Structure formats: structure tokens, C-alpha cells
Amino acid sequence: MKACSDKVSSAGSMGGNLRQPTKLVDVKPRYPEQLAEAGIGGVLVFAARIGTDGTVTDLQTTTGGNPDLELAAGNAIRQWEFTPTLLNCIAIEVPMTITVSFKPAQ
């Protein structure tokens, strides 16, 4: 097994060594059928954190629209999993911004 520092890169102005998270589980949002058929779409923006265990925490909609689209996107995002983000070989929480687009068929 490789040492933590083997996969660590410089974090620039942050100081220390940072290993960025990698997405392990990517669940795609399910477009609600009734909204897709009605041609209702939108772009949603979420603020969240990747916890020290690589799970998504503190998910909040920052720009939304239709509550059914927000629910569909949120349900998918909550299932995402990442490798932990390491700062000097210690797992840390990191913020992330997520944009999800629902585009009706034309």
C-alpha cells in the first residue's frame, strides 16, 4: 500500500499537501416523468460538503425552481460517495458546489 504522501500534491496558497477527492459512486438524477413530458426543466445549484468519510453532507439548494426537480437531484446527490479529501494525510471536510440541469426533449 502506498503512503499518503505518494499521491499528494501541493495545495498552493492553502499550505500543506492536499489529495483531492475522487468520485467513487455517481448516481444520476431521475428526471420526473410528468415534468419531462410537460417540457418543464431547469438548472439547480446546490451547496454541499464532502465529509471526512467521503459522503455528501449539508446539502442545500442555492438556486432552484421546481421542488420536484430539487427533490430528484437531491436524492441522487445524497448517494454520491468520494474518496476522503486528505490534507497532510488527515481527512478533512471540503465544500463543493453542484449544478444539475434537467432539459426536456425537443
HUZI-V958634 format. One record per residue. RES is the residue in one small letter. NEAR is the number of other ideal C-beta (glycine too) atoms within 12 Angstrom. Layout:
BEGIN
RES:NEAR ; RES:NEAR
END
This chain:
BEGIN
m:5 ; k:9 ; a:11 ; c:21 ; s:16 ; d:12 ; k:18 ; v:20 ; s:16 ; s:15 ; a:18 ; g:9 ; s:7 ; m:15 ; g:10 ; g:20 ; n:23 ; l:26 ; r:29 ; q:22 ; p:31 ; t:17 ; k:20 ; l:17 ; v:18 ; d:15 ; v:19 ; k:16 ; p:31 ; r:20 ; y:27 ; p:23 ; e:14 ; q:15 ; l:26 ; a:22 ; e:12 ; a:16 ; g:15 ; i:21 ; g:25 ; g:28 ; v:20 ; l:31 ; v:24 ; f:32 ; a:23 ; a:29 ; r:26 ; i:33 ; g:25 ; t:19 ; d:18 ; g:26 ; t:26 ; v:34 ; t:23 ; d:21 ; l:30 ; q:23 ; t:27 ; t:20 ; t:19 ; g:23 ; g:22 ; n:25 ; p:16 ; d:25 ; l:34 ; e:29 ; l:25 ; a:32 ; a:40 ; g:29 ; n:21 ; a:25 ; i:37 ; r:23 ; q:21 ; w:32 ; e:21 ; f:31 ; t:23 ; p:26 ; t:33 ; l:30 ; l:25 ; n:18 ; c:19 ; i:16 ; a:22 ; i:25 ; e:23 ; v:28 ; p:20 ; m:27 ; t:19 ; i:32 ; t:20 ; v:35 ; s:18 ; f:31 ; k:16 ; p:19 ; a:13 ; q:6
END
